[in-house]
Amino acid sequence: MLIGALMHAVVFGNVTAIIQRMYARRSQYDTRMRDMKEFFAFAQIDKNLQRRLIDYFNATWSKRKGMQQVDSTLQTFPSNLRGEIFQHLHSQFLNLPVFQYTSPSCRNFIALRVQRMFFTPDEFLVYEGDSLSHIYLVISGSMEVSRDGQITAIFGKGDLFGYDPKAKFIRESSRQLSCSYCDLQYISATTFHQLCKLFPEFTQRFINELSSDYSCNLWELHKPVDERENLNKRKNSQIPSVTGTTLFEPDDKKETISDLYEDEMLKASPDGI
């Protein structure tokens, strides 16, 4: 009888603790939501933006299962253990071919500086005219690349795109829009250059292999406005596969945007020269 009473106390004690934790998380959620709505009223945020902000909050809350103190939890551990944790969290980025066979110290440097971004549907990552200053990896979800209102590529899980280390400065001539709930990992161009400076033995490999690993070279879209107008005359262009390094599917005569432009200029010339 005593054993039965103890088992009864243990079982119901555990159930009570679980219920209390559930109510505590629910209370945190309600408090955060109430604070948000009070802020919306104070700042006079328009209804459409309110909807998007609430959607983002709900999605991230569900993704983290209510855990909001991630950064403070990580700070409780020493730097060497944090490095191992981040190598686990950012393993997909570290396992990219360009970074895969580097030294442990190099991988640790990258892991500590990889950042994460989360997008709800129909949110922009890059606008036309923005500089390409980050290297992005799609972890989940999908993003579409559009130019002059036409979809030119779609990125999915495992696709890499962004900054070109061989170029000094490039402004984006297309824009990237999330098609679904999308999770990205990325490093900045500044971090990439620090990496090359600290580990010169890998510099040439990083620079040569990074752009070849890209699913789509966005900087190939960078053309003056008058050239873009000529390219828009091609109504039957197809959405490419992102597994190649060029934006449009190759055929027998045209492989790049430069080739397409040259053909358009030849057609426009009165002498055909």
N, C-alpha and C positions, 0 to 999 in steps of 0.2 A: 504493500500500500504506500509505503514511504517512497519507493522507487517510482511508482505511478505518479505520485504527487510531484516529484522532482522533474519527471519527463514532461508533465503537464505545464509546469512553470517554465521549463526551458523552451518548449515549443511556442507557447503563447507569448513568452518574453521576446523571442526572435520575431514573431509575427508583429508584435507591437512596435518593435524597433524599426522594422521595414516600413510599416505604415507611417510612422513618425517621419522617417526620411523622405517618403513620398510627399507627405504634406509640407515638409520643409522646402523641398524643391518647388512644389507648386506655389508656395507662398513667395519664394524668390521670383518666380516667373511673373506672378500677379503684380508684385511690387515694381519690377522692371517695366512691365507693360503700362502700368499706371503712370510711372514717371515719364515714360515716352510720350504718352498721350497728353500729359500736362505740358510737356515741352512743345509738342505740336501746336497746342492752343496758344501758348505764350509767343512762339515764333511765327505763328500764322502760316504754317506749312500747308501748301495746297494738297488737296485730297489725293491726287495721283501720286505725289511723292510720299505722302503718308502710307499709302498702300504698299509701295515698293519697300519702304523702310521696315514696315511691320512684316512683310514677307521675308526680308533678309533676316530680321531678328528671329522669327519663328524657325527658319531653316537652319541658322547657326545654332540655335538653342537645341533643336532636335539632333543636329549632327554631333554636338558635344555632350549630348545627354544631360544637359543642365549644368555641366561643369564650366564655370566661368573663371576660375582662378588658375588657369593653366600656367601662365607665366610665373606667378608667385610660387606655384608648386615646384616648377623646374629650378627656380633660384635657391631652393633649399638644399640642392645637391652641389658638390664641388665641380669645378670646370671639367675635370677628366671624365666624370660620370655623365655630365651634361653632354659632352661630346659624343659619348656612346649612345645616349638617348636620341640625340639629333641625327646621328648616322642611321639609326633605326627608323626614325620618323621620315627622313628624307632619302631613304634608300633608293627610291625610283630615280631621283635626280642624280645621285652618286653613281648609279649603275649605267648611266648613259655611256656609250662607247668612248666619248672624248675624255671622260673622267674615270673610267673603270679601272685602268691599270696604272694608277698613280700611287705615290707613297702614302702610308697611313697618316702622316702629318698633313699632307695636302688634302686628303679626303676629310680629315677633321676640320681643317680650315674652311672648306666649302660647306660642310654640314652645319657649322655654327652660324653661317651667314645666309643660308637658304631661307627665303620667306615664303609665306603661303597667302593666297588670295582666294576668296570664295565669291562667286557671282550667282545671282538669281537670274532667271530668264530675261532676255531683252535688256541687259545692262552692257555698257560699252567698256571695253578694256583700253582701246586706243582709238582716238579720233584722227581724222585727216589733218595733217599738219603737225601732229605730235612727233617728237623725236623718238627714235627707236633706241632706248637706253636700258633695256632689260633683256635677259634671256629667259624665256618662258617654257615650261613643260606642262602639258595638259595631263592632270592626274585622273580626272573623271569628267564626264559631261562632254559638251561640244561647243565650238565657237565657229562662227562664219566670218569670212573676210569678204567685204563688199567694196566696190569702187564705182563711183558714179551711179549708184543705185543698182548695180549688178553684182550678184554673188560670184566671186572668182575662186574661192576655195573654202573648204570646211575642215576644221581641225577637230580631231577626236582624241581619245585616250592614247597617251604615249607620243603624241606629236610635239616636236620641238620647233620653236620659232623665236624671232626677235632680233637683237642687236648684231650687227656685222662687225667683227673685230678688225676687218681689213679696211673699213671706211672710217674717215675722220668724223663726219657728222652727216646724218641722214634724217630727213623729215618723212614721216609716213604719208603716203599718198592714197592709202586705203584705210579702212576702219575695221576693227574686230568687235563683234557683238556676240554675247553668249546666247546660244540657242536653248539651253537648258540649265539646270543647276550645275555649275561648273567649278571645279577645284583646280587651282594652278599652283605650281611651285616655281620660284624664279630667283635669280641673282641679278644684281645691278651691274652695269658696265664698269662702274668704279671697283666693285668687288672683283670682277674678272681681271682688270688691269693690276690690282693688288696681288692677285693670285699669280699672274705672270711674272711680276716683279720679285715675289718671294720664292718662287720655284722656277727659276730660269731654265732648268733642265727640261721642263715640260712646255715652255712657252711656244716654241715653233709648232709643236704638235697641237696645242690648244687652238692656235690661230688657223692652222691649215685644216684641221678636222672639224671644227665647230660648225662652220657654214655648210660643209658637206653633209653633216648630220641633220641639218634642218629639213623639216618636212616640206617647207615652201619658203623660198627666199623672198621675203616681203620687200626688200629694198629694190628688187627688180621691177617693182611697180612704180618706182620713183621716176616720173616723166613730167616734163613741162605741160602746162595746160593745153597748149595748141596741139601737142602730140596726143594727149588724152582725147581730144575732140575727134581726131582722125581715127583713133582706135575704136571709138564708140560707134562708128559706122558699120562695124562688123557685128551684125545682129545675131549670127548663129554660132557664136563662140560657146563652148561647153565648159561646165564646171570641172576642174581638174581633179585628179587623184592627188592627195597630199603626200604620197610616197615618193614623188619625184622631186627634183630640185628646181623645176621651172614651173611657171604659173599655168600655162596652157598645155594641153595634150599635144605632143609633137606629131607632125605628119611628114610627108615627103619633102615639103618645101619650106615650112614655117616651124621653127622650134622655139623661138623666144619672142618677146615683145619687140625687141630691136628689129628682128627680121620682119615682123608684121608691119612695123612703122616704115621700114624701107620700101616695102611693097606698096603701101598706101601713097608714099611720096612719089614713087615711080608712076603710079596711075594718075596722080594729080599733075604731073609735069606735062606740058603741051607737046614736047618732043619725045616723051617716053624715055628720057635719059635719066 
